[in-house]
Amino acid sequence: MPRTVEEGDNGQTIEVAVGDTVEVRLPETASTGFRWHVVSSGDPVCAIAADTRVPPGSAKPGAPGVHQWRLEARKAGDGEFKLAYRRSWESGDAGREFSIRLRVVPK
């Protein structure tokens, strides 16, 4: 079963064993143009195995959905999974950032 990481885990170090998975779940209001963009994927210790969006549970305009990534621990070492929350057509600093440090240990 994958370890689940959410917005409250921002800035934390997550330790997993080679072969384990981490599921990152963050709220995203794509209808406003704001989306999470991968800045650093966790290479070389982890790889993104899945990248999906769950639509809002409500039809209300501006209702947030969930963006989720499944990371697979591939080899022992340290890496960073970092995201920026911004509109794709805007340059400059992101509105918000999210990052976790991944410490992958041998199984």
ZAKE-641688 format. One record per residue (C-alpha): x, y, z; residue in three letters. Coordinates in pm, whole numbers, padded with zeros to 5 digits, always signed. Layout:
<pts>
XYZALA...
</pts>
This chain:
<pts>
+00000+00000+00000MET+00148+00338-00096PRO+00235+00599+00160ARG+00008+00903+00116THR+00154+01254+00134VAL-00062+01568+00144GLU-00018+01945+00161GLU+00058+01938+00534GLY+00370+01731+00458ASP+00530+02016+00261ASN+00902+02042+00340GLY+00920+01702+00512GLN+01163+01417+00451THR+00985+01096+00352ILE+01171+00769+00399GLU+01071+00467+00188VAL+01233+00143+00080ALA+01335+00055-00276VAL+01025-00078-00455GLY+00777+00113-00235ASP+00548+00385-00365THR+00450+00729-00239VAL+00122+00891-00343GLU+00121+01272-00336VAL-00231+01423-00326ARG-00278+01801-00352LEU-00587+02019-00404PRO-00597+02190-00743GLU-00846+02436-00890THR-00776+02377-01258ALA-01086+02570-01370SER-00910+02891-01258THR-00599+02805-01459GLY-00392+02722-01151PHE-00227+02381-01176ARG+00060+02200-01014TRP+00369+02177-01238HIS+00658+01938-01171VAL+00983+02123-01105VAL+01181+01820-00984SER+01057+01461-01022SER+01268+01286-00758GLY+01523+01154-01008ASP+01734+00950-00985PRO+01599+00773-00674VAL+01229+00796-00766CYS+01027+00812-01085ALA+00673+00933-01152ILE+00471+00617-01221ALA+00133+00794-01251ALA+00006+01153-01283ASP-00373+01192-01258THR-00638+01449-01180ARG-00956+01377-00987VAL-01233+01623-01083PRO-01416+01828-00820PRO-01692+01653-00630GLY-01913+01957-00689SER-02027+02132-01006ALA-01981+02472-00835LYS-01748+02703-01030PRO-01405+02717-00870GLY-01451+02393-00674ALA-01115+02222-00620PRO-01028+01879-00747GLY-00724+01672-00654VAL-00402+01624-00849HIS-00216+01309-00755GLN+00118+01158-00842TRP+00240+00808-00765ARG+00616+00797-00714LEU+00806+00470-00733GLU+01126+00432-00528ALA+01382+00291-00773ARG+01721+00304-00598LYS+01873+00396-00265ALA+01970+00760-00213GLY+01818+01106-00174ASP+01604+01305-00416GLY+01352+01588-00421GLU+00996+01598-00555PHE+00909+01965-00607LYS+00600+02130-00755LEU+00497+02486-00842ALA+00130+02598-00836TYR+00080+02856-01109ARG-00094+02939-01433ARG+00095+02803-01733SER+00081+03131-01924TRP+00227+03338-01640GLU+00600+03368-01589SER+00781+03448-01270GLY+00742+03306-00923ASP+00482+03043-00849ALA+00184+03128-00630GLY+00271+02831-00406ARG+00531+02558-00393GLU+00532+02207-00253PHE+00835+01986-00199SER+00932+01672-00017ILE+01275+01522+00028ARG+01278+01153-00060LEU+01515+00926+00128ARG+01512+00581-00032VAL+01671+00300+00168VAL+01757-00054+00056PRO+01485-00310+00112LYS
</pts>
